[in-house]
Amino acid sequence: MIGISYHAGGLQDLPLEDVIKILADTGYDAIEMMCGPDAHIDSNTVTGERAKQVKKMVDNHNLAVSVVNPYRGGGLYQLALEDQQKAVDHYAKLQDVAVGLEAGGVNFLTGYGGDKGDPFAWKLLIDVLNPICKRAESLDITMNIHNHEATTIDSPDKVTLLIQHVGSNNLRLLNDITNFYHLGTDITEVTSRLAPLTTHCHVKGVKGMYPYSTFLIPGEEDDELDFHTFAATLGESGYNKYISVETFSHMRKEKVEIAYSMMADTLRNLGLRN
């Protein structure tokens, strides 16, 4: 079975308690928890006690925490360029939050390093990911590469190459299928090929192709993403974790229900959800 999660950044304008209740009432299985400056969990002030409070709220509504996601902070490259140790320490904090919330891992964007050249960016990312991933191994959680247009890691081959260079089994992929798709990647091929490395997924609705694409609520009228093919390929590959709905605060308030309805119906029709 595949669970449905919600990227809580889409409801950043609401208190976390309200977000958790809305998701539970709608039927979601999990929440993708935001942790960063001005996020639902503030990375500048978070404590173990705060993590316990959040875990209790989630448990009280029969939700799980799928993963922890950095929010409104720089990409890993930008953090490491400023200070490598601070970057490692920042992600150690997020890893501790993930452990406290019993989440599977921590997502990260690589950021873009073209200012000093692509080889420099790659080497810096590899250098800083080595200690971050070693700590993840000791905590039995994963660090999940969020593929994204206009960042260093935007294509399937770059995902596998980065994992090869770092050499950690705990460095995995957050398959943001929309980001792969609107860069021209075939949904079936990339999903199947990267399934052994995939530990979490994101879905956004989209109209058009990069750089003319516009993100939408998954399942709304103009959404061109073939979620059925994505879900079917995940199921055929044996994937049994979460797919997170990723929306944005400016989208209409029905976004939670629209996305859930489309995804739940599709997964049930495929025999991938009860």
C-alpha positions in Angstrom: 0.0 0.0 0.0 1.1 3.6 -0.6 0.3 6.3 1.9 -0.7 9.9 1.2 1.1 12.7 2.9 0.9 16.5 2.8 3.8 19.0 2.5 2.8 21.3 5.3 4.4 24.3 3.6 1.2 24.6 1.6 -0.7 25.5 4.8 2.1 27.6 6.3 -0.3 30.4 7.0 -2.2 28.3 9.5 -1.2 27.1 13.0 0.2 23.6 13.1 -2.6 22.3 15.3 -5.1 23.4 12.6 -3.1 21.9 9.8 -2.9 18.5 11.6 -6.7 18.5 12.2 -7.5 19.4 8.6 -5.3 16.7 7.2 -6.7 14.0 9.6 -10.3 15.0 8.9 -9.6 14.8 5.1 -8.2 11.3 5.3 -4.4 11.8 4.9 -2.1 9.2 6.4 0.8 11.5 7.2 2.2 15.0 7.3 5.5 16.2 5.8 6.7 18.4 8.6 8.4 21.7 8.0 11.4 22.7 10.0 13.2 26.0 9.3 13.2 29.7 9.9 9.5 30.8 10.4 8.3 27.2 9.8 5.8 25.3 11.8 8.9 24.0 13.7 11.4 26.8 14.0 14.8 25.4 13.4 16.3 28.4 15.3 14.6 27.5 18.6 13.5 23.9 18.3 14.1 21.7 21.4 13.5 18.0 22.2 10.4 19.1 24.2 8.9 20.9 21.1 9.4 17.7 19.1 7.6 15.7 21.8 4.7 18.2 21.7 4.4 18.0 18.0 4.6 14.2 18.0 1.8 14.1 20.6 -0.4 16.3 18.4 0.2 14.1 15.4 -0.5 10.9 17.4 -3.7 12.3 18.8 -5.0 12.6 15.2 -3.7 9.2 14.1 -1.3 10.7 11.6 2.4 9.8 11.0 5.2 12.1 10.1 6.5 11.0 6.7 9.7 13.1 6.6 11.1 16.4 7.8 11.6 19.1 5.2 13.7 22.2 5.5 11.6 25.3 4.9 12.6 28.8 3.8 16.3 28.2 4.2 19.1 28.1 1.6 20.0 25.0 -0.4 22.7 22.8 0.9 25.3 24.3 -1.4 24.6 27.8 -0.2 24.8 26.8 3.4 28.0 24.9 2.9 29.6 27.7 0.9 29.0 30.1 3.8 30.3 27.6 6.4 30.5 23.8 6.0 30.3 23.0 9.7 27.3 25.2 10.1 25.6 23.3 7.3 26.4 20.0 9.0 25.1 21.3 12.3 21.9 22.6 10.7 21.1 19.2 9.2 22.1 17.5 12.5 19.3 19.6 14.1 16.8 18.5 11.4 17.9 14.9 11.8 17.2 15.1 15.6 13.8 16.5 14.8 13.2 13.6 12.5 14.2 11.1 15.1 11.9 12.8 17.7 9.0 12.7 15.3 9.7 9.1 14.2 10.0 10.3 10.6 11.9 8.3 8.0 14.4 10.9 7.1 15.2 14.5 6.1 14.8 16.0 2.7 17.2 18.6 1.2 17.6 20.7 -1.9 21.1 20.9 -3.3 20.8 24.5 -4.3 22.6 25.9 -7.3 26.4 26.3 -7.5 27.0 27.8 -10.9 28.5 30.9 -9.5 31.8 29.1 -8.9 31.4 26.5 -11.6 29.6 23.1 -11.5 32.6 21.0 -10.5 33.2 23.2 -7.5 29.6 22.9 -6.5 29.6 19.1 -6.8 32.8 18.7 -4.8 31.4 20.9 -2.0 28.2 19.0 -1.9 30.0 15.7 -1.7 32.3 17.0 1.1 29.5 18.2 3.2 27.2 15.2 2.6 29.8 12.8 3.8 29.5 13.7 7.6 25.8 14.4 7.2 25.1 10.9 5.8 27.4 9.2 8.3 25.3 10.7 11.1 22.1 9.6 9.3 23.5 6.1 9.2 24.1 6.2 13.0 20.4 7.3 13.5 19.0 4.9 11.0 17.3 7.6 8.9 17.8 8.7 5.3 18.9 12.0 3.7 16.7 12.5 0.7 17.8 14.3 -2.4 15.0 16.6 -3.7 15.5 16.8 -7.5 14.6 20.3 -8.7 14.9 22.4 -11.8 17.4 25.2 -11.6 19.5 23.3 -9.0 22.7 21.3 -9.3 20.8 18.0 -9.0 17.9 18.3 -11.6 18.2 15.0 -13.6 18.0 11.3 -12.9 21.6 10.6 -13.9 22.9 13.4 -11.5 20.9 11.7 -8.7 22.7 8.4 -9.2 26.1 10.0 -9.7 25.8 12.0 -6.4 24.8 8.9 -4.5 27.7 7.0 -6.1 30.2 9.7 -5.1 29.0 10.0 -1.5 28.8 6.2 -1.1 26.2 6.0 1.7 23.3 3.7 1.6 21.4 6.3 3.6 21.6 8.9 0.8 18.3 8.4 -1.1 16.0 10.1 -3.5 12.9 12.2 -2.9 11.3 11.6 -6.3 9.6 14.8 -7.1 8.0 13.4 -10.3 6.6 16.8 -11.4 10.1 18.3 -11.4 11.4 15.5 -13.5 8.4 15.6 -15.8 8.4 19.3 -16.7 12.1 19.0 -17.6 11.1 16.4 -20.2 11.7 13.1 -18.4 9.5 10.1 -19.1 7.4 9.3 -16.0 7.4 5.5 -16.4 11.1 5.3 -17.2 12.5 7.5 -14.4 10.1 6.1 -11.8 11.0 2.5 -12.6 14.8 3.2 -12.9 15.1 5.2 -9.7 12.6 3.1 -7.6 15.4 1.2 -5.7 16.7 4.6 -4.5 13.4 6.2 -3.8 12.3 6.7 -0.2 9.7 9.5 -0.5 7.8 11.2 -3.3 6.3 14.6 -4.1 3.5 15.4 -6.5 2.5 18.9 -7.8 0.0 19.6 -10.5 1.6 21.3 -13.5 0.6 23.0 -16.8 3.2 23.4 -19.5 6.9 22.5 -19.7 9.8 24.3 -18.1 10.6 27.2 -18.3 6.9 28.0 -19.2 5.4 25.6 -16.6 2.9 26.7 -13.9 2.4 24.6 -10.8 -1.2 23.7 -9.9 -3.1 21.8 -7.3 -2.7 18.0 -8.1 -6.0 16.9 -9.7 -7.4 20.3 -10.6 -8.9 21.0 -14.0 -5.8 22.0 -16.0 -3.3 19.6 -14.3 -1.3 17.8 -17.0 0.7 15.5 -14.8 -0.2 11.8 -15.4 -0.5 10.7 -11.8 -2.0 7.4 -12.8 1.1 6.3 -14.6 3.3 7.5 -11.8 1.3 5.7 -9.1 1.0 2.5 -11.2 4.8 2.4 -11.9 5.5 2.9 -8.2 3.2 0.0 -7.4 4.8 -2.2 -9.9 8.2 -1.4 -8.5 7.1 -2.4 -4.9 7.1 1.1 -3.5 5.1 1.2 -0.2 5.9 4.5 1.5 4.4 8.0 1.1 3.6 10.4 -1.7 3.4 14.0 -0.5 1.0 16.5 -2.0 3.0 19.7 -2.6 1.0 22.9 -2.9 1.6 26.5 -2.1 0.0 29.0 0.3 -1.4 31.2 -2.4 -3.5 28.4 -3.9 -7.2 28.2 -3.1 -8.2 26.6 0.2 -9.8 23.5 -1.3 -6.3 22.3 -2.4 -6.1 19.8 0.5 -9.3 18.1 -0.6 -8.8 18.3 -4.3 -5.4 16.6 -4.2 -6.5 14.0 -1.7 -9.6 13.0 -3.7 -7.7 12.5 -6.9 -4.8 10.6 -5.4 -6.9 8.4 -3.1 -9.2 7.4 -5.9 -6.3 6.7 -8.3 -4.5 4.6 -5.7 -7.6 2.6 -4.8 -8.4 1.9 -8.4 -4.9 0.6 -8.8 -5.2 -1.6 -5.7 -2.6 0.4 -3.9 -4.8 1.8 -1.2 -7.5 0.3 1.0 
